[in-house]
Amino acid sequence: DGKRIGDALEKLNKRTSMEVTRANFTKKSAKRFIQKNYSTVFKLVMQEIKDARDIDNAGNRGFGIREICKRINASHLYREEDKKLKPSTLAAVVNKGIVRMSPPKAGRPAVIPNKLTKGLATHANMMQISGGDGEESGRKMMALVKAMSDGTAREDKFSPEYAWSRAQTQHPEIFVRSKAKDHED
């Protein structure tokens, strides 16, 4: 048995790094396309369900969540690899009252709000532009994050170092100094 397995492994052609990169890129882009398509269709379905309820078609044939779900899955999500809409997911979202929004994401919610990281990035950029002793530095920004979170529900929930690095990775376009504007005259 060991000899046959060894012979089979020897006969496999090894892929070059370029082939591996292409295969990974293809797989990731297909996954992104499927998720983007699902998200777009999800928003469309939510609006259709809302419109059907606003017109007072409740109880009429063809206007229920199951029928809308079947129709959309057949018309928009027809490929085998597409993620299909489920009536139970749509019913739960409709009951929460969330319409025209992206589908709920799996996993735990983010600890650091996006507003905090965007504000931090903007503040750092403005400090850098102002020059003088307003230079952007990690130490000053981490002290600012600590001061911003003191006395709030988020106090001691995350580290300032993590918030600073997250601001840099989430909003790299803000850190481009050539695009920033100085409004002082």
C-alpha positions in Angstrom: 0.0 0.0 0.0 2.8 2.5 1.0 4.6 1.8 -2.3 1.4 2.5 -4.4 0.7 5.7 -2.5 4.3 6.8 -3.0 4.1 6.1 -6.8 0.8 8.0 -7.1 2.3 11.0 -5.3 5.3 11.0 -7.5 3.2 11.1 -10.7 1.4 14.3 -9.7 2.5 17.3 -11.6 3.6 20.1 -9.3 2.1 23.5 -10.0 4.2 26.5 -10.3 3.8 29.4 -8.0 2.1 31.4 -10.8 -0.5 28.6 -11.3 -1.2 28.5 -7.6 -1.6 32.3 -7.5 -4.0 32.2 -10.5 -6.0 29.4 -8.9 -6.3 31.2 -5.6 -7.2 34.5 -7.3 -9.9 32.7 -9.4 -11.4 31.1 -6.3 -11.4 34.3 -4.3 -12.9 36.4 -7.1 -15.7 33.8 -7.7 -16.5 33.8 -3.9 -16.6 37.6 -3.9 -18.8 37.7 -6.9 -21.2 35.2 -5.4 -21.4 37.2 -2.1 -21.9 40.5 -3.9 -24.6 39.0 -6.1 -26.4 37.5 -3.0 -26.2 40.9 -1.2 -27.6 42.8 -4.2 -30.4 40.3 -4.6 -31.1 40.3 -0.9 -31.7 44.0 -0.9 -33.9 43.7 -4.0 -36.0 41.0 -2.3 -36.3 43.0 0.9 -37.7 46.0 -1.1 -40.1 43.8 -3.0 -41.4 42.3 0.3 -41.8 45.8 1.8 -43.6 47.0 -1.3 -45.9 43.9 -1.3 -46.8 44.6 2.4 -47.3 48.4 1.8 -49.8 47.8 -1.0 -51.8 45.6 1.3 -51.4 42.4 -0.7 -51.1 40.3 2.5 -52.8 37.0 2.0 -52.9 37.3 -1.8 -51.3 34.5 -3.9 -47.8 35.3 -5.1 -47.0 38.1 -2.6 -45.8 36.0 0.3 -42.2 35.6 1.4 -42.0 32.0 0.1 -43.3 32.9 -3.3 -41.1 35.9 -3.7 -38.1 33.8 -2.5 -38.9 31.0 -5.1 -39.3 33.6 -7.9 -36.0 35.4 -7.1 -34.0 32.2 -6.6 -35.2 31.0 -10.1 -34.6 34.3 -11.9 -31.5 35.7 -10.2 -29.7 33.0 -8.2 -30.1 30.2 -10.8 -26.5 28.9 -10.9 -25.6 25.9 -8.9 -22.8 27.7 -7.0 -25.0 30.7 -6.0 -26.0 31.0 -2.4 -29.8 30.7 -2.3 -32.2 32.9 -0.3 -34.2 31.1 2.4 -37.7 32.2 3.4 -36.8 31.8 7.1 -33.9 34.3 6.8 -36.1 36.8 5.0 -38.9 36.5 7.5 -36.5 37.1 10.4 -35.1 40.2 8.8 -38.6 41.5 7.9 -39.7 41.0 11.5 -36.7 43.1 12.7 -37.8 45.9 10.3 -34.4 46.0 8.5 -35.2 46.8 4.8 -32.8 47.9 2.0 -29.8 46.9 4.0 -27.1 44.3 3.4 -27.7 40.8 4.7 -26.6 40.2 8.3 -23.0 39.1 8.6 -22.0 36.0 10.3 -19.7 36.2 13.3 -19.5 38.6 16.2 -19.9 42.3 15.8 -16.8 44.6 15.7 -15.6 45.9 19.1 -14.3 49.1 17.6 -16.9 51.2 15.8 -16.0 52.4 12.3 -16.8 56.0 13.3 -14.0 55.9 15.9 -11.4 54.6 13.4 -12.4 57.1 10.7 -12.3 60.0 13.2 -8.9 58.9 14.5 -7.5 58.7 10.9 -8.9 62.1 10.0 -7.5 63.6 13.2 -4.1 62.1 12.6 -4.1 63.5 9.0 -5.1 67.0 10.2 -2.3 66.9 12.8 0.2 65.9 10.2 -0.9 68.7 7.8 -0.8 71.4 10.5 2.9 70.7 11.1 4.6 72.2 14.1 4.5 69.9 17.1 1.2 68.4 15.8 3.1 65.6 14.1 1.2 62.4 13.9 2.7 59.7 16.1 1.5 56.4 17.3 2.0 57.3 21.0 -0.1 60.5 20.7 -2.9 58.7 18.7 -3.0 55.8 21.3 -3.4 58.4 24.1 -6.2 60.0 22.1 -8.0 56.7 21.7 -7.7 56.0 25.4 -9.1 59.5 26.2 -11.9 59.0 23.7 -13.0 55.7 25.2 -12.7 56.7 28.9 -16.1 57.0 30.6 -17.9 55.1 27.8 -19.3 51.6 27.5 -16.2 50.7 25.4 -13.7 51.6 28.1 -11.2 48.8 28.6 -12.8 46.7 25.8 -10.0 47.0 23.3 -6.4 48.1 23.3 -5.4 51.6 21.9 -2.7 49.9 19.8 -5.3 47.7 18.1 -7.5 50.8 17.4 -4.6 52.7 15.9 -3.5 49.9 13.6 -7.1 49.2 12.6 -7.5 52.9 11.7 -4.5 52.6 9.4 -5.7 49.5 7.7 -9.4 50.5 7.4 -8.8 54.0 6.1 -5.6 54.2 4.1 -7.1 56.8 1.7 -7.3 59.3 4.6 -3.6 58.9 5.4 -2.6 60.1 1.9 -1.3 63.6 2.7 -1.2 64.8 -0.9 -5.0 64.6 -1.0 -5.6 66.4 2.3 -6.6 70.0 2.4 -5.6 72.7 4.8 -8.5 75.0 5.5 -6.7 77.6 7.6 -5.8 80.9 6.0 
